[in-house]
Amino acid sequence: MSWMIDPSHTRVQFSTRHMMIATVRGEFKEFGGTVEFDEAKPEATKVAVEIKTGSVDSKDAKRDGHLVSPDFFDAAKFPVMSFKSKRVENVKGERAKLIGDLTIKDVTHEVALDVEFHGLAKAPWGTTNAGFEAKGKLNRKDFGLVWNVALETGGVLVGEDVNITIDAEIVKQA
């Protein structure tokens, strides 16, 4: 069954360490995609998502400008990052692992997301909606996002590990 991601009820968020002592959080405001999902066969789920790299929002305009520059996402040259699922594993009740290819700056690596299904609901306007939360971690350097500055006290300005959290609501298509 085909479903569309509802962008007004979905958030694509990330976090990483700043100066090894604090956590910086942000999100992407523009994205879209499709999901093939059947509650009776969750292992057959397929997901395809595109995220506009220039839509990054970390609540700091200067940092966001740096993130869209060639030092990081190079949004002018690579305006979209994408995720395409390959398989679903370890389905246990409402939990599963979604494995797929993430492409950032024309570099593709397999990533795994821990997914929790929050159920189905019938909306007042007649649609059927489903909710999910997905979490994962990646090393940004694997995708060519290598810019950093060494700190005089040791460590670096920007952490290598990036935590991803996606709260998604999808809408069943007629």
N, C-alpha and C positions, 0 to 999 in steps of 0.2 A: 504494500500500500504506500502511495506517495504522500509525503508530508513536506511542508515548507517551513523553514525557520521563521518565527515571528520576531522581527528585529526589535519591536517595542517591548517585548517581554523576555529578551535574551541579553546576556552580558558576556563579553569575551574579555577576561581580565588577566593581568600578569603581575608578578612581583619579583623583585630581586634585591640583593643587598646593596646598600650605598655606604661606601667607606668602611665596609666590614662591620658596621655598628648599628645600622638602621635598615629598615625595609622601605623601599619605594614601590608604590603600586600605580597601576595604570590600566587603561582599557582601550579597546578599539571600538569606535563608534559606528563604522560602516562595514557591513558584512552581509552575506546571504548564502543560501545553500538549500540543498534538498536532502531528505532522509527517506530511505525505504525502510519501513518499520512495521512489523507485525508482532503484537504483544505475545501471540502464541508461539512465535518462532524468533526470539530475540537474537539468536546466533546468526540469523540471515540478514541482520541489519546492515545497511550501506549508508554512508554519509559522505557528502561532497560539499565543501565549504570554501568560499573565497572571502578574504579579509583585505580591505584596502589599507595598505601600510601607512598612507598619509593621514589616516583617521585616528592615529594614536593620540591619546589624551592622558597625561600623567598629572594634570592639574598644575603644570608649570610650562608656560609658553616657550621659554628659553630651552628647557630640556626637550620639549616636544620637537622644536626646530632642529635640535641636534639629533634626535632619534630618526627623523625623516631624511637626514643628510647622508652623504656617502659613507660616513663613519659607522652608520648602523644600517637602517633599512634601505637607504638610497631610493626613496619613494618615487623620484622622477624617473629612474631607470627601471625599477621593479615595483610598480604600483600595487601589486597584488601578491599576497602569500596564500597558499592553498593547503587544504587537508583533504585527502581522499582515503577512505577506510579500505582495509584489505581483508579484515576478519574480526570476528568477535570471539573471545575466549572466556573460559571460566565463568559461565553464566550460573549464578547462584542466587535464586530469588530475584531481588531487585538490583543485584550488583553484577557487573561484568567488566571485562577489559576490552576496550576498543583499540585495535592496532591499525595504524595507517601511515601513509606517507605525508609528511609535512614538507612543503617546499617554501623556502625563504631565499630570496636573491638567487634563484635558479639552482639552489643547493637542496637536494632532497635526502631526507633521512627518515627512517621508520621511528615512530614514537608510539607510546602506549598511554592511553588515558583510562583511569579508573572511573567507571560510570555508575551512577545510581539512578534508577528509574523511579520517578516520584508519582507515577500513575496517570490515569486518563480522566478527563472531565468534559462534560458537555457544556459549552458556553451558552449564555443567554441568547445569543444571535444565531444559534443552530450549528456551530462548528464543533468538531471533536478535537480537543487539544491534549497534548501529552507533555510532561515535564521531565527534565533530566538535569543532573549535575555531573560534570566531568572534571577531573583533576589530573594533572600530570606535571612532569618536570623535564626540562631539557637543558643542555649546555649550549648557550648562544654561540660559542666559538665554532661548534660543529656546523653552523650555518653561515659562517663567514662574518659574524658580528664580533669582531675581535678588538675593536678600539678599547683602550683603557689607559689609565695613568697610575703609575706606582706612587704609593703614599710614603712620605718620609718616615712614618711610624711603622711601616711594614704593611703588607697587604696592597689592595688596589681600590680604585675609586668605584668601579662597577663590578658586581659579582658576576661570575660565569653562569651559575645555575639560575634558571628562570622558572618560577612556578606558574602554572597555568590553571585557571579556574573558569569554567564555562557553565553558566546557568542558562539552560535553553528551554524554550517553549516552542513546540512545533504544532502546526495546524494541518489536520488531515485534508487532503484535496479530494474534491468530488470526482 
